[in-house]
Amino acid sequence: MDDTSATIHPPYYILVSHTLQLNSLIPPPPTSFSHPIIEYHYADDSPHNLLPRSEGELVLVLDHSPTDGADFSARSLTREMAVTGLKVSEAPGAGVVDDGVKDHNMYVLETTVLSEEPLEEECQGPQNILARFKQSNYRASKMRSAAFVTVLACIVVKVTAQAVTYSQCGGIGWAGSTACVAGAVCTVLNPYYSQCLPGAAPPATPTPTLSPPSIPVPPITSDPSTAPSSTPTVSAPAPTGTQIRADQDPVYHLYLQSLADGKPMLGPETSSGSFTIGDTITLNNADGSTLFLNEDEGASTSYKSLTLDTTASTTDWGLEGDTIITTAPRQLNFLVCESSTTGYYDLYLQEGNDVPAGATCTDDISLHLPCLC
């Protein structure tokens, strides 16, 4: 979006606080957070951009005026979800590097699932979306200088009684679903967070039955030396854990992993690592070995190198929702720099404004567990 007349920057930090508890006059405390896909639209853009693009996709709209930062509102365009509140506060850590471009406020849209009974309110179908668009377009034609901006938050959330793949399914204080959809297993990552990860549940132990022993009969061949033989193929089990990825340019959906030299980097999903997250972050290798993600706390620069070692020296990692943080002190920003290997980026923990000399870097990058967003 290029709006040189705007005096207020559009929302950049947006979270959705979602609860599955229904039919409550007072919304309960939020049970999970998600990072939506954010799209920016003018008020007179085509209304087709606001329609859901896939089954189960939910659309929220945050109206924001670039000339008045206090003029904003939020609403849902899908019948399965309602917006119950909108909170605005300063985004933690957003002001570490003031680039003068981003809005440092954090917008939290509180939502809840609606019952399947018909709503008494106006239907939220495509026809009504188009009707509301015509009304908005008429107002915008008289207020074009204000250039209203609509933020489209597409949250791919399937409203079912089961948790979808990569969503939360347990942990201390969790009040949502603990059952995962078919093809996923609720996996404990730490005492406070369990996640539905792809895989099959362990099969039930069958009840043993007694049967007469069978005697194998080798095949009869004319030449014993040509008798067929088979060598069982044993494949190593896939490493357990969850992926860690970024969701901002230039590293959008690049995944944390280790190259041959053991250096942690962001790269394609095909070579993604699998991690266990608690006070430490452990990389689980396919051969059964483990490495620990550590920060070079002795570095004199404000960017701290990250290493993968056989012992853990950094023990203050943690999760805030699905976001990777350090807790002492609390820090959630990372610095990424282009590496000599095409498609991969060097990764540093960011605590200030320093960057490696001669490197092309991007700051204020956050790392997350995979989610349907």
Secondary structure, 3 states (H helix, E strand, C coil): CCCCCCCCCCCCEEEEEEECCCCCCCCCCCCEEECCEEEEEECCCCHHHHCCCCCCEEEEEEEEECCEEEEEEEEECCCCEEEEEEEEEECCCHHHCCCCCCCCEEEEEEEEECCCCCCCCCCCCHHHHHHHHHHHHHHHHHCHHHCCEEEEEEEECCCCCCECCCCEEECCCCCCCCCECCCEEEEEEECCEEEEEECCCCCCCCCCCCCCCCCCCCCCCCCHHHCCCCCCCCCCCCCCCECCEECCCCCCCCEEEECCCCCEEEECHHHCCCEEECCCEEEECCCCCEEEEEECCCCCCCEEEEEEECCCCCCCEEEECCEEEEECCEECCEEEEECCCCCCEEEEEECCCCCCCCCCEEEEECEECCCCC
